[in-house]
Amino acid sequence: MNGSRRSAFFLVVLVIFPALNAREGRCSGFGGCQVAARKDESRIQSSKDLEAFFRAQIDDFKLAGIGACIVKDGQLIWSDGFGLADIEEKRPDKPDTIFSVGSVSKTVTLAAFMRLWEQGKCALDDDINRYLSFPVRNPRFPDKPVTIRMLLSFTSGIFDVDFQAGQNRLSFLAENRDSKTPAEEALREFLVPGGKYYSDQNYLESAPGERYAYSNSSYSLIGCVIERLSGRPFWEYCRENIFIPLRMNDSSWRLADLDRDRFAYEYVKESGRMKKAEPSTWPGYMDGGLQTTTKDFGNFLIMMMNRGRFEDRQILRPKTVDAMLALQSPQGAPQGRGFPTIGRGFVWVLSQIKDRQIFQMNGFGPTFFAQVYFDPARKIGGAFFTTGGFDSFQALGNAVQSFFDKMLEVTDRL
């Protein structure tokens, strides 16, 4: 689940056909031409299959739009978009359309933090209070530290997302502009006794580290730690250490950077009609406020499946990525709605999807769904995003199953 807001997405997609180079003989000989022609033919047919599939899904699930991308062997090999980025303006999504991706954002916050961790700036079992201007303690266990590891693994005992009640307890802080309230200030009011938004119900009854509880503000706190350790605003640190090295040129955490003419809007279904929702954020935007394109996020997935390497750059050390993905068994963690859960790393969930073990993460709300995934063994990955909302969790589950089936099947052919 994602924080408070989420904007629509309509994925952009671009089919990329690698040119035949001199080493391949530039179609040297009749046989070489036949092989090249067959590969191009297969890709064209695969692209047509995906186009027909996704257009049908828009109609079947009454969505505003769908977008998807596929990465394989270190390249973005397919992407496309269907539907409208702005229904009122009849503006279709394009390869440079920008989307809000909800809790998928946490994968980037994690990577940004782990870059500082690998530099020896902190330890995973450090008390979070070493890096904050206010104390974070479960009032029932005042002597039990909340550690960075607990925040990263959703075992801190902070309880701000109540799935049973369908409630994000901090959603009321969302606004349609970049907040002038620092994240630490908003979180202090929520987590410290006497704060405006404080309640002892904001913590579990079990001790920190004992039970899993999905928490948005845990990753907002990680964002605060990043600011303390780096001495820079979170968005700026990410831009210089994640986005620029990965060539994620159209990615940002700030609404001020958003080009509304390239933005895919979310839509709420009301009485059978689609109502536009303006993009929004909140002070702790590090938990779910990322705006990005499919191409940009494809680069991030390539880095993850290559153990931190993107093209000729080592963004994260291999052992750092291994630490991010190391499986844990937190008590109380859900087993997954559609696919069996093998285990959980930090943010990333390892799922059994058919005959594959795939790391995946999603973000969702009433107006959108975002899914990203990668298989490090087969060097494949991808993303799909929808806008307009699903009529039920069952419909969402059916769609996710269908999307995975089709995209993995086509990936094998590309």
C-alpha positions in Angstrom: 0.0 0.0 0.0 1.2 3.5 -0.6 1.2 6.6 1.5 -1.7 9.0 0.9 -1.8 10.1 -2.6 -1.0 8.6 -5.9 -1.2 9.8 -9.3 -2.4 8.1 -12.4 -0.2 6.4 -14.7 -0.3 5.5 -18.2 2.7 3.6 -19.3 4.8 4.6 -22.0 6.1 2.2 -24.3 8.7 2.0 -26.9 9.9 -1.0 -28.8 13.6 -1.1 -29.2 15.2 -3.2 -31.9 18.9 -3.5 -31.5 20.7 -2.7 -34.8 22.8 -5.3 -36.4 26.4 -4.3 -36.0 29.6 -5.0 -37.9 30.5 -7.8 -35.4 27.3 -9.6 -36.4 28.3 -9.1 -40.0 25.5 -6.5 -40.6 23.4 -9.3 -42.1 26.5 -11.0 -43.5 25.4 -13.7 -45.8 21.9 -14.9 -46.6 21.7 -17.1 -43.4 22.6 -14.1 -41.2 19.9 -12.0 -42.8 17.4 -14.8 -42.2 18.2 -15.0 -38.5 18.0 -11.3 -38.1 14.7 -11.1 -39.9 13.3 -13.9 -37.8 14.3 -12.0 -34.6 12.7 -8.8 -35.8 9.6 -10.7 -36.9 9.3 -12.3 -33.5 9.7 -9.0 -31.7 7.1 -7.3 -33.9 4.6 -10.1 -33.3 5.3 -10.1 -29.5 4.7 -6.3 -29.5 1.4 -6.8 -31.3 0.4 -9.5 -28.8 1.1 -7.2 -25.9 -0.8 -4.4 -27.5 -3.9 -6.5 -28.1 -3.7 -7.9 -24.6 -3.4 -4.6 -22.8 -6.1 -2.8 -24.8 -8.4 -5.7 -23.9 -7.5 -5.3 -20.2 -8.5 -1.6 -20.3 -11.9 -2.5 -21.5 -12.4 -5.6 -19.3 -11.5 -3.7 -16.1 -12.8 -0.3 -17.1 -9.5 1.4 -16.4 -8.3 4.8 -17.5 -4.9 3.5 -18.7 -2.2 0.9 -18.5 1.5 1.1 -19.1 4.2 -1.5 -19.0 7.9 -2.1 -19.7 10.1 -5.1 -20.0 13.9 -5.3 -19.4 16.1 -8.1 -20.3 19.9 -8.7 -20.3 20.7 -5.2 -19.3 18.4 -3.4 -21.8 14.9 -2.0 -22.0 13.5 -4.1 -24.8 9.9 -3.2 -24.8 7.5 -0.5 -23.4 4.2 0.8 -24.4 1.2 2.8 -23.1 -2.5 2.5 -23.5 -5.3 4.8 -22.6 -5.1 8.5 -21.8 -2.8 10.4 -19.4 -5.4 13.2 -19.2 -9.0 12.2 -20.1 -10.3 15.7 -20.2 -7.6 16.9 -22.6 -7.7 13.6 -24.5 -3.9 13.4 -24.1 -2.5 9.9 -24.6 0.5 8.7 -22.6 3.8 8.7 -24.5 7.3 7.4 -23.9 8.1 10.4 -21.7 4.9 10.4 -19.6 5.6 10.8 -15.9 3.7 8.7 -13.3 3.5 8.6 -9.5 4.3 5.1 -8.4 3.2 5.0 -4.7 5.0 2.6 -2.4 7.2 1.4 -5.3 9.1 4.5 -4.2 10.4 2.7 -1.2 12.7 0.6 -3.4 14.5 3.9 -4.3 14.6 5.1 -0.7 16.1 1.8 0.3 18.8 2.0 -2.4 19.6 5.6 -1.4 20.1 4.6 2.2 22.1 1.5 1.5 24.6 3.6 -0.5 25.3 5.5 2.7 25.4 2.3 4.7 28.0 0.7 2.5 30.2 3.8 3.0 30.2 3.0 6.7 28.1 6.0 7.8 25.9 3.8 10.1 25.1 0.3 11.1 21.8 -1.5 10.5 21.4 -2.3 14.2 21.9 1.3 15.3 19.2 2.9 17.4 17.3 5.2 15.1 17.4 7.8 17.9 21.0 8.5 17.1 20.0 10.1 13.8 16.8 12.0 14.8 16.0 15.2 16.6 13.3 13.4 18.6 13.0 10.0 20.4 11.1 7.1 18.8 10.0 4.6 21.4 7.1 2.3 21.8 5.5 3.6 25.0 4.9 0.0 26.1 8.6 -0.9 25.7 10.5 2.4 26.5 13.8 0.6 27.0 13.7 -1.3 23.7 15.5 0.5 20.9 13.9 0.8 17.5 16.7 0.1 15.0 17.3 1.0 11.4 17.0 -2.7 10.5 13.6 -2.8 12.0 12.5 0.2 10.0 13.8 -1.3 6.8 12.1 -4.7 7.4 8.7 -3.3 8.7 9.3 -4.7 12.2 9.7 -1.5 14.1 6.3 -1.8 15.7 5.1 1.5 14.2 1.5 1.1 13.2 0.3 3.7 10.7 -1.3 1.5 8.0 -4.4 -0.4 9.1 -5.2 -2.7 6.1 -8.2 -4.2 7.9 -9.8 -0.8 8.3 -8.4 0.4 4.9 -6.8 3.3 6.6 -3.5 5.2 6.3 -3.4 7.2 9.5 -1.4 10.1 8.1 -3.3 10.5 4.8 -4.9 13.7 6.1 -1.5 15.5 5.8 -1.6 15.2 2.0 -1.7 18.4 0.0 -1.4 19.4 -3.7 1.9 21.2 -3.3 5.3 20.3 -1.8 5.0 20.6 1.9 6.8 23.3 3.8 6.7 21.1 6.9 9.9 19.0 7.4 9.3 15.3 7.6 10.9 15.1 11.1 8.4 17.7 12.4 5.3 15.8 11.1 6.7 12.5 12.3 7.4 13.9 15.8 3.8 14.9 16.1 2.7 11.4 15.2 5.3 9.3 17.2 6.1 11.3 20.4 3.7 11.5 23.3 2.0 14.9 23.4 2.2 15.3 19.7 -0.8 16.6 17.7 -1.3 13.3 16.0 0.0 11.0 18.7 -1.8 8.0 20.1 -0.4 4.9 21.8 -2.3 3.0 19.1 0.4 4.3 16.7 2.5 1.4 18.0 1.9 -2.3 18.2 1.4 -4.0 21.5 4.3 -6.3 20.8 7.9 -5.2 21.3 10.0 -3.6 18.5 11.5 -6.3 16.3 9.0 -9.0 17.2 6.3 -8.6 14.5 5.8 -7.4 11.0 3.6 -4.4 10.4 3.7 -2.6 7.1 4.5 1.1 7.8 4.8 4.1 5.5 6.3 6.3 8.1 9.1 3.8 8.7 10.5 4.7 5.3 9.8 8.4 5.9 12.1 8.0 9.0 14.7 6.4 6.8 14.5 9.4 4.5 15.2 11.6 7.6 18.3 9.4 8.4 19.5 9.9 4.8 19.3 13.7 5.3 21.2 13.5 8.6 23.9 11.3 7.2 24.4 13.1 3.9 23.8 16.6 5.2 21.5 17.3 2.1 17.8 17.3 1.4 16.6 13.8 0.6 15.4 14.7 -2.9 18.7 16.3 -3.8 20.7 13.3 -2.4 18.7 10.9 -4.6 19.1 13.0 -7.7 22.8 13.1 -7.5 23.5 9.6 -6.2 20.7 7.5 -7.8 18.9 9.4 -10.6 21.8 10.9 -12.4 24.1 7.8 -12.4 21.1 5.7 -13.6 20.1 8.2 -16.2 16.7 8.5 -14.5 16.5 12.0 -16.0 12.7 12.3 -15.6 12.5 11.2 -12.0 11.9 13.4 -9.0 10.3 13.5 -5.6 9.0 17.1 -5.9 5.8 18.4 -7.3 7.6 21.6 -8.2 9.7 19.6 -10.8 6.6 18.0 -12.4 5.7 18.9 -15.9 1.9 18.8 -15.9 1.8 18.4 -19.7 3.7 15.1 -19.4 1.9 13.8 -16.3 -0.5 10.9 -16.1 -3.3 11.7 -13.8 -5.1 9.5 -11.4 -8.9 9.0 -11.7 -11.5 8.2 -9.1 -14.5 6.3 -10.2 -17.7 8.1 -9.1 -21.1 7.0 -10.3 -19.6 5.3 -13.3 -17.6 8.4 -14.3 -13.8 9.1 -14.0 -13.0 12.1 -11.8 -9.5 13.6 -12.1 -7.3 13.7 -9.0 -4.6 16.3 -8.8 -1.1 15.1 -7.8 -0.4 15.3 -4.1 2.4 14.7 -1.6 3.0 14.9 2.2 5.9 15.9 4.5 7.2 12.3 4.7 7.1 11.9 0.9 10.1 9.5 1.0 7.6 6.6 1.6 5.7 7.0 -1.7 6.1 10.3 -3.5 8.3 9.3 -6.5 7.4 10.5 -9.9 9.1 8.6 -12.7 8.8 7.2 -16.2 8.8 3.5 -17.3 12.2 4.0 -19.1 13.7 5.5 -15.9 12.4 2.8 -13.7 13.6 0.1 -16.2 17.1 1.4 -15.6 16.6 1.0 -11.8 15.5 -2.6 -12.3 18.5 -3.3 -14.5 20.8 -2.1 -11.7 19.0 -4.3 -9.2 19.2 -7.5 -11.3 22.9 -6.8 -12.0 23.8 -6.6 -8.3 24.2 -2.8 -8.3 25.8 -2.3 -11.8 24.3 -0.2 -14.5 26.2 0.0 -17.8 29.8 0.8 -16.8 28.9 2.2 -13.4 28.7 0.3 -10.0 25.9 2.2 -8.3 25.8 -0.1 -5.3 28.3 -2.8 -4.3 27.2 -6.4 -5.1 27.3 -7.3 -1.4 25.0 -4.3 -0.6 22.4 -5.5 -3.0 22.7 -9.0 -1.5 22.1 -7.4 1.9 19.0 -5.7 0.6 17.6 -8.9 -0.7 18.6 -11.3 2.0 15.6 -13.2 3.1 14.0 -12.8 6.5 11.1 -14.4 8.3 9.4 -11.7 10.3 6.5 -13.0 12.4 3.1 -12.0 11.2 4.1 -11.1 7.7 1.4 -11.8 5.1 1.9 -14.6 2.7 0.8 -12.8 -0.4 -2.6 -12.5 -2.0 -1.9 -14.0 -5.4 1.5 -15.7 -5.4 3.2 -17.8 -2.7 5.7 -15.7 -0.7 9.1 -17.4 -0.4 10.6 -14.7 1.8 11.1 -11.0 2.3 14.2 -8.8 2.0 14.1 -5.1 2.8 11.0 -3.9 0.9 11.4 -6.5 -1.9 9.2 -9.6 -1.6 10.5 -12.9 -3.2 7.4 -14.6 -4.7 6.9 -17.9 -6.5 5.3 -17.0 -9.9 4.8 -20.2 -11.9 8.3 -21.8 -12.2 10.2 -18.6 -11.3 11.4 -16.9 -8.1 10.8 -13.2 -8.6 11.5 -10.2 -6.4 8.6 -7.8 -6.6 7.1 -4.8 -5.0 3.8 -2.9 -5.5 2.0 0.3 -4.6 -1.8 0.7 -4.7 -4.8 2.8 -3.8 -8.3 3.4 -4.9 -7.2 5.2 -8.1 -4.1 3.3 -9.2 -1.9 0.2 -9.0 1.9 -0.1 -9.6 3.9 -3.3 -9.9 7.6 -3.7 -10.4 9.6 -7.0 -10.5 12.9 -8.7 -11.5 14.3 -12.1 -11.7 18.1 -11.9 -11.1 18.7 -15.5 -12.2 17.2 -15.0 -15.7 18.2 -11.3 -15.9 14.6 -10.2 -16.7 12.3 -7.7 -15.1 9.5 -5.3 -15.8 6.8 -3.0 -14.5 3.1 -2.4 -15.1 1.0 0.5 -13.9 -2.7 1.1 -14.1 -5.0 4.1 -13.4 -8.7 4.4 -12.8 -9.0 2.0 -10.0 -10.3 -1.6 -9.8 -13.8 -2.4 -8.7 -12.7 -4.9 -6.1 -9.6 -6.7 -4.7 -10.7 -9.8 -6.6 -10.6 -7.8 -9.9 -7.2 -6.4 -9.0 -5.9 -9.9 -8.2 -7.2 -11.3 -11.5 -5.6 -8.5 -13.4 -2.2 -8.9 -11.7 -2.2 -12.6 -12.4 -3.1 -12.0 -16.1 -0.4 -9.3 -16.5 2.3 -11.4 -15.1 1.3 -14.4 -17.2 1.4 -12.4 -20.4 4.5 -10.4 -19.7 6.6 -13.3 -18.6 5.4 -15.4 -21.6 6.3 -12.7 -24.0 9.6 -11.9 -22.3 10.7 -15.5 -23.0 10.1 -14.8 -26.7 11.8 -11.4 -27.0 
